[in-house]
Amino acid sequence: MRLRWWRPSASRPAWLDRPRWAAPGAGSWCEGELLAFDLETTGTNRFADVPVSFALVHMRAGRVLERRNAIVDPGRPIPEEAVAIHGIGDDECRRAGIGLAAAVETIAAALVEAGRRGTPVVGMKLDFDLTMVDTLCRSLGRRGLVERGWCGPVLDALTLDRRLDPDREGSRSLVALCGHYGVPIVRPHSAACDAEAAARVLLEMARRFDRLAWASPARLHLEQAASHREWATAYAERRRIRALGPLDESEWDWPLAAPRGPERGVA
């Protein structure tokens, strides 16, 4: 199956003008390139499940430059509960999907190239998607993302929303964030739509929170790692109080995690 590409265009948003308080010569990451990334998968275990589709959306200043997305043949049956969410079944994957190893290599190469260029990888709960790709790289006998030279930066809509608006009640799913920030999402749980929608949520967040727009992606990456650890600590305590059992130790890691228990990757 060939990867699909589109090249739409749009005008530059006026709100990207540099504010008076920004450092001289500073530029907002919103003006530069972004790589929006999303997976649809066989399940919710990032150490054992695999993709059934992926999307890589290149953007600049809010404009989509290129979209690359594909169905993936996971090489295993897709559980009915996963099909009910993303609508991608076994027949479609066998008929139209590219091989799992080829898909993982395509994704890893795009992530590493983005890191080399200093392009932020953006999306929704990317510690899930990135950890799955990293785990698969290793399971397929190849180097992990860090060993290939990738070190971010990552801008995650969920992590940043928790940090910037911690007291807001209600869901923080991608659909909920789109509703809160006024971002349309046409087909939830479609990798291409979810990737672009998450990127646009981040751009809208930056419009509302000036300090987000004008912080460096490298600084935001480090702040998100610390913020995620704080969230995991508080969430683990809530689980303890409610007798829900301990939180897996890997949940403290962001944006890449490694299994701490018996799970060691894809069977």
C-alpha positions as a Markdown table, in Angstrom:
| # | Residue | x | y | z |
|---|---|---|---|---|
| 1 | Met | 0.0 | 0.0 | 0.0 |
| 2 | Arg | 1.3 | 3.4 | -0.9 |
| 3 | Leu | 1.5 | 6.1 | 1.7 |
| 4 | Arg | -0.9 | 9.0 | 1.0 |
| 5 | Trp | 0.0 | 12.7 | 0.8 |
| 6 | Trp | -2.0 | 15.9 | 0.6 |
| 7 | Arg | -0.7 | 19.5 | 0.4 |
| 8 | Pro | -3.4 | 22.0 | 1.5 |
| 9 | Ser | -2.6 | 25.7 | 2.2 |
| 10 | Ala | -3.9 | 28.5 | 4.5 |
| 11 | Ser | -3.0 | 32.0 | 5.6 |
| 12 | Arg | -0.7 | 32.7 | 8.6 |
| 13 | Pro | -2.6 | 33.5 | 11.8 |
| 14 | Ala | -2.2 | 37.1 | 13.0 |
| 15 | Trp | -1.8 | 36.1 | 16.7 |
| 16 | Leu | 1.7 | 34.8 | 15.9 |
| 17 | Asp | 3.1 | 38.3 | 16.0 |
| 18 | Arg | 5.8 | 38.5 | 18.7 |
| 19 | Pro | 4.6 | 40.1 | 22.0 |
| 20 | Arg | 6.4 | 43.1 | 23.4 |
| 21 | Trp | 7.7 | 41.2 | 26.5 |
| 22 | Ala | 9.2 | 38.3 | 24.4 |
| 23 | Ala | 13.0 | 38.2 | 24.2 |
| 24 | Pro | 14.5 | 40.2 | 21.2 |
| 25 | Gly | 14.7 | 37.9 | 18.2 |
| 26 | Ala | 12.7 | 35.2 | 19.9 |
| 27 | Gly | 10.3 | 33.2 | 17.7 |
| 28 | Ser | 7.3 | 31.1 | 18.8 |
| 29 | Trp | 7.4 | 27.4 | 18.1 |
| 30 | Cys | 3.9 | 28.0 | 16.7 |
| 31 | Glu | 5.5 | 29.7 | 13.7 |
| 32 | Gly | 7.8 | 26.8 | 12.9 |
| 33 | Glu | 7.4 | 23.2 | 11.8 |
| 34 | Leu | 5.5 | 20.6 | 13.8 |
| 35 | Leu | 5.2 | 16.9 | 13.3 |
| 36 | Ala | 1.8 | 15.7 | 14.5 |
| 37 | Phe | 1.7 | 12.0 | 15.3 |
| 38 | Asp | -0.9 | 9.4 | 16.2 |
| 39 | Leu | -1.5 | 5.7 | 16.3 |
| 40 | Glu | -4.6 | 3.5 | 16.3 |
| 41 | Thr | -3.8 | 0.2 | 17.9 |
| 42 | Thr | -4.9 | -3.3 | 18.8 |
| 43 | Gly | -5.3 | -2.4 | 22.5 |
| 44 | Thr | -4.3 | -0.2 | 25.4 |
| 45 | Asn | -1.1 | -2.0 | 26.5 |
| 46 | Arg | 1.8 | 0.1 | 25.1 |
| 47 | Phe | 4.3 | -2.7 | 25.8 |
| 48 | Ala | 2.4 | -5.5 | 24.2 |
| 49 | Asp | -0.1 | -4.1 | 21.6 |
| 50 | Val | 0.8 | -2.9 | 18.1 |
| 51 | Pro | -0.5 | -0.3 | 15.6 |
| 52 | Val | -3.2 | -0.9 | 13.1 |
| 53 | Ser | -2.8 | 2.6 | 11.5 |
| 54 | Phe | -0.6 | 5.7 | 11.9 |
| 55 | Ala | -0.5 | 9.3 | 10.8 |
| 56 | Leu | 2.4 | 11.8 | 10.5 |
| 57 | Val | 1.2 | 15.3 | 9.7 |
| 58 | His | 3.8 | 18.0 | 8.9 |
| 59 | Met | 2.6 | 21.5 | 9.7 |
| 60 | Arg | 4.1 | 25.0 | 9.7 |
| 61 | Ala | 2.4 | 28.1 | 11.4 |
| 62 | Gly | -0.9 | 26.2 | 11.6 |
| 63 | Arg | -0.9 | 25.1 | 8.0 |
| 64 | Val | -0.8 | 21.5 | 7.0 |
| 65 | Leu | 2.1 | 20.9 | 4.6 |
| 66 | Glu | 1.9 | 17.1 | 4.2 |
| 67 | Arg | -0.1 | 14.2 | 5.6 |
| 68 | Arg | 1.3 | 10.7 | 5.6 |
| 69 | Asn | -1.0 | 7.9 | 6.9 |
| 70 | Ala | -1.4 | 4.2 | 6.4 |
| 71 | Ile | -3.2 | 1.1 | 7.5 |
| 72 | Val | -0.9 | -1.4 | 9.2 |
| 73 | Asp | -1.2 | -5.2 | 9.2 |
| 74 | Pro | -0.5 | -6.1 | 12.8 |
| 75 | Gly | 0.1 | -9.7 | 12.1 |
| 76 | Arg | -2.4 | -10.8 | 14.7 |
| 77 | Pro | -6.2 | -10.7 | 15.2 |
| 78 | Ile | -7.6 | -7.3 | 16.3 |
| 79 | Pro | -9.8 | -7.5 | 19.4 |
| 80 | Glu | -13.5 | -6.6 | 18.8 |
| 81 | Glu | -13.3 | -3.9 | 21.5 |
| 82 | Ala | -10.5 | -2.2 | 19.6 |
| 83 | Val | -12.4 | -2.5 | 16.2 |
| 84 | Ala | -15.4 | -0.9 | 17.9 |
| 85 | Ile | -13.3 | 2.2 | 18.7 |
| 86 | His | -11.3 | 2.8 | 15.5 |
| 87 | Gly | -13.3 | 0.7 | 13.0 |
| 88 | Ile | -10.3 | -1.0 | 11.5 |
| 89 | Gly | -10.7 | -4.8 | 11.2 |
| 90 | Asp | -8.7 | -7.8 | 10.3 |
| 91 | Asp | -9.9 | -7.9 | 6.7 |
| 92 | Glu | -9.0 | -4.3 | 6.0 |
| 93 | Cys | -5.5 | -4.7 | 7.5 |
| 94 | Arg | -4.8 | -7.8 | 5.5 |
| 95 | Arg | -6.0 | -6.3 | 2.3 |
| 96 | Ala | -4.7 | -2.7 | 2.6 |
| 97 | Gly | -2.1 | -2.7 | 5.4 |
| 98 | Ile | 1.7 | -2.4 | 5.1 |
| 99 | Gly | 3.8 | -4.8 | 7.2 |
| 100 | Leu | 4.3 | -4.0 | 10.9 |
| 101 | Ala | 8.1 | -3.8 | 10.6 |
| 102 | Ala | 7.9 | -1.4 | 7.6 |
| 103 | Ala | 5.4 | 0.8 | 9.5 |
| 104 | Val | 7.6 | 0.9 | 12.6 |
| 105 | Glu | 10.6 | 1.8 | 10.6 |
| 106 | Thr | 8.8 | 4.6 | 8.7 |
| 107 | Ile | 7.5 | 6.1 | 12.0 |
| 108 | Ala | 10.9 | 5.8 | 13.8 |
| 109 | Ala | 12.7 | 7.4 | 10.8 |
| 110 | Ala | 10.2 | 10.3 | 10.8 |
| 111 | Leu | 10.6 | 10.9 | 14.5 |
| 112 | Val | 14.4 | 10.8 | 14.4 |
| 113 | Glu | 14.5 | 13.2 | 11.5 |
| 114 | Ala | 12.1 | 15.6 | 13.3 |
| 115 | Gly | 14.5 | 15.4 | 16.3 |
| 116 | Arg | 17.5 | 16.1 | 14.2 |
| 117 | Arg | 15.8 | 19.2 | 12.8 |
| 118 | Gly | 14.6 | 20.3 | 16.2 |
| 119 | Thr | 11.0 | 19.9 | 15.1 |
| 120 | Pro | 8.6 | 19.3 | 18.0 |
| 121 | Val | 6.6 | 16.1 | 17.8 |
| 122 | Val | 3.0 | 17.0 | 18.8 |
| 123 | Gly | 0.0 | 15.0 | 19.7 |
| 124 | Met | -2.3 | 13.6 | 22.4 |
| 125 | Lys | -0.9 | 11.4 | 25.2 |
| 126 | Leu | 2.2 | 10.7 | 23.3 |
| 127 | Asp | 3.9 | 8.8 | 26.0 |
| 128 | Phe | 1.6 | 5.9 | 24.9 |
| 129 | Asp | 2.4 | 6.2 | 21.1 |
| 130 | Leu | 6.1 | 6.9 | 21.5 |
| 131 | Thr | 6.6 | 4.1 | 24.0 |
| 132 | Met | 4.8 | 1.7 | 21.7 |
| 133 | Val | 7.1 | 2.6 | 18.8 |
| 134 | Asp | 10.2 | 2.4 | 21.0 |
| 135 | Thr | 9.2 | -1.0 | 22.3 |
| 136 | Leu | 8.5 | -2.3 | 18.8 |
| 137 | Cys | 11.8 | -1.1 | 17.5 |
| 138 | Arg | 13.5 | -3.2 | 20.2 |
| 139 | Ser | 11.2 | -6.2 | 19.8 |
| 140 | Leu | 11.9 | -6.2 | 16.1 |
| 141 | Gly | 15.7 | -6.4 | 16.8 |
| 142 | Arg | 16.5 | -2.8 | 16.0 |
| 143 | Arg | 17.7 | 0.2 | 18.0 |
| 144 | Gly | 15.3 | 2.1 | 20.2 |
| 145 | Leu | 14.5 | 5.8 | 19.5 |
| 146 | Val | 17.1 | 7.2 | 21.9 |
| 147 | Glu | 19.8 | 4.9 | 20.5 |
| 148 | Arg | 18.9 | 6.2 | 17.0 |
| 149 | Gly | 19.5 | 9.8 | 18.3 |
| 150 | Trp | 16.0 | 11.0 | 19.1 |
| 151 | Cys | 15.6 | 13.1 | 22.2 |
| 152 | Gly | 12.5 | 15.2 | 21.5 |
| 153 | Pro | 11.2 | 17.7 | 21.9 |
| 154 | Val | 7.6 | 16.6 | 22.5 |
| 155 | Leu | 4.6 | 18.8 | 23.0 |
| 156 | Asp | 1.6 | 16.8 | 24.4 |
| 157 | Ala | -1.9 | 18.3 | 24.5 |
| 158 | Leu | -2.9 | 16.2 | 27.5 |
| 159 | Thr | 0.1 | 16.9 | 29.6 |
| 160 | Leu | 0.1 | 20.6 | 28.9 |
| 161 | Asp | -3.6 | 21.0 | 29.5 |
| 162 | Arg | -3.2 | 19.4 | 32.9 |
| 163 | Arg | -0.3 | 21.8 | 33.7 |
| 164 | Leu | -2.0 | 25.0 | 32.4 |
| 165 | Asp | -5.5 | 24.4 | 33.7 |
| 166 | Pro | -5.2 | 21.9 | 36.6 |
| 167 | Asp | -8.4 | 22.8 | 38.4 |
| 168 | Arg | -10.8 | 22.3 | 35.4 |
| 169 | Glu | -13.2 | 19.5 | 36.0 |
| 170 | Gly | -14.4 | 16.9 | 33.5 |
| 171 | Ser | -12.9 | 14.7 | 30.8 |
| 172 | Arg | -9.6 | 15.5 | 29.2 |
| 173 | Ser | -10.0 | 13.1 | 26.2 |
| 174 | Leu | -9.1 | 14.5 | 22.8 |
| 175 | Val | -12.7 | 15.0 | 22.0 |
| 176 | Ala | -13.2 | 16.9 | 25.2 |
| 177 | Leu | -10.2 | 19.0 | 24.6 |
| 178 | Cys | -11.4 | 19.8 | 21.1 |
| 179 | Gly | -14.7 | 20.9 | 22.6 |
| 180 | His | -13.1 | 23.0 | 25.3 |
| 181 | Tyr | -10.6 | 24.8 | 22.9 |
| 182 | Gly | -13.1 | 25.1 | 20.0 |
| 183 | Val | -11.2 | 22.8 | 17.6 |
| 184 | Pro | -13.3 | 20.7 | 15.1 |
| 185 | Ile | -12.6 | 17.0 | 14.9 |
| 186 | Val | -14.3 | 15.2 | 12.1 |
| 187 | Arg | -13.5 | 11.6 | 12.7 |
| 188 | Pro | -12.3 | 10.8 | 16.3 |
| 189 | His | -10.1 | 7.7 | 16.5 |
| 190 | Ser | -8.9 | 8.2 | 12.9 |
| 191 | Ala | -5.1 | 8.6 | 13.2 |
| 192 | Ala | -4.9 | 11.4 | 10.7 |
| 193 | Cys | -7.8 | 13.4 | 12.2 |
| 194 | Asp | -6.6 | 12.8 | 15.7 |
| 195 | Ala | -3.1 | 13.9 | 15.0 |
| 196 | Glu | -4.1 | 17.1 | 13.3 |
| 197 | Ala | -6.8 | 17.9 | 15.9 |
| 198 | Ala | -4.3 | 17.5 | 18.7 |
| 199 | Ala | -1.9 | 19.8 | 17.0 |
| 200 | Arg | -4.7 | 22.4 | 16.6 |
| 201 | Val | -5.6 | 22.1 | 20.2 |
| 202 | Leu | -2.0 | 22.9 | 21.1 |
| 203 | Leu | -2.0 | 25.9 | 18.8 |
| 204 | Glu | -5.2 | 27.1 | 20.4 |
| 205 | Met | -3.8 | 26.6 | 23.9 |
| 206 | Ala | -0.8 | 28.7 | 22.8 |
| 207 | Arg | -3.2 | 31.4 | 21.7 |
| 208 | Arg | -4.8 | 31.5 | 25.1 |
| 209 | Phe | -1.6 | 31.0 | 27.1 |
| 210 | Asp | 1.0 | 33.4 | 25.9 |
| 211 | Arg | 3.8 | 31.9 | 28.0 |
| 212 | Leu | 3.2 | 28.6 | 26.3 |
| 213 | Ala | 3.5 | 30.1 | 22.9 |
| 214 | Trp | 6.8 | 31.8 | 23.6 |
| 215 | Ala | 8.6 | 29.2 | 25.7 |
| 216 | Ser | 11.2 | 27.1 | 23.9 |
| 217 | Pro | 10.1 | 23.5 | 23.0 |
| 218 | Ala | 13.2 | 22.2 | 24.8 |
| 219 | Arg | 12.1 | 23.9 | 28.0 |
| 220 | Leu | 8.5 | 22.8 | 27.6 |
| 221 | His | 9.7 | 19.2 | 27.1 |
| 222 | Leu | 11.5 | 19.2 | 30.5 |
| 223 | Glu | 8.6 | 20.9 | 32.2 |
| 224 | Gln | 6.2 | 18.4 | 30.9 |
| 225 | Ala | 8.3 | 15.5 | 32.2 |
| 226 | Ala | 8.3 | 17.1 | 35.6 |
| 227 | Ser | 4.6 | 17.9 | 35.4 |
| 228 | His | 3.8 | 14.3 | 34.4 |
| 229 | Arg | 5.7 | 12.9 | 37.4 |
| 230 | Glu | 3.7 | 15.2 | 39.7 |
| 231 | Trp | 0.4 | 14.1 | 38.1 |
| 232 | Ala | 1.4 | 10.4 | 38.4 |
| 233 | Thr | 2.3 | 10.9 | 42.0 |
| 234 | Ala | -1.1 | 12.5 | 42.8 |
| 235 | Tyr | -3.0 | 9.9 | 40.7 |
| 236 | Ala | -1.2 | 7.1 | 42.5 |
| 237 | Glu | -2.3 | 8.6 | 45.8 |
| 238 | Arg | -5.9 | 8.9 | 44.7 |
| 239 | Arg | -5.8 | 5.2 | 43.7 |
| 240 | Arg | -4.4 | 4.3 | 47.1 |
| 241 | Ile | -7.1 | 6.1 | 48.9 |
| 242 | Arg | -9.8 | 4.5 | 46.8 |
| 243 | Ala | -8.2 | 1.0 | 47.1 |
| 244 | Leu | -7.8 | 0.7 | 43.4 |
| 245 | Gly | -4.3 | -0.9 | 43.5 |
| 246 | Pro | -0.9 | 0.6 | 42.9 |
| 247 | Leu | -0.1 | 2.5 | 39.7 |
| 248 | Asp | 2.4 | 0.7 | 37.5 |
| 249 | Glu | 5.9 | 2.2 | 38.0 |
| 250 | Ser | 6.3 | 2.9 | 34.3 |
| 251 | Glu | 3.5 | 5.5 | 34.5 |
| 252 | Trp | 5.9 | 8.0 | 36.1 |
| 253 | Asp | 8.1 | 8.0 | 32.9 |
| 254 | Trp | 7.5 | 10.6 | 30.1 |
| 255 | Pro | 7.7 | 10.6 | 27.1 |
| 256 | Leu | 9.3 | 7.1 | 26.9 |
| 257 | Ala | 8.7 | 4.3 | 29.4 |
| 258 | Ala | 10.0 | 0.8 | 29.9 |
| 259 | Pro | 8.1 | -2.1 | 31.5 |
| 260 | Arg | 9.0 | -2.7 | 35.1 |
| 261 | Gly | 7.1 | -6.0 | 35.5 |
| 262 | Pro | 7.0 | -9.3 | 33.6 |
| 263 | Glu | 6.0 | -7.6 | 30.3 |
| 264 | Arg | 9.1 | -7.3 | 28.1 |
| 265 | Gly | 7.6 | -6.2 | 24.8 |
| 266 | Val | 5.6 | -7.8 | 21.9 |
| 267 | Ala | 5.1 | -11.5 | 22.1 |
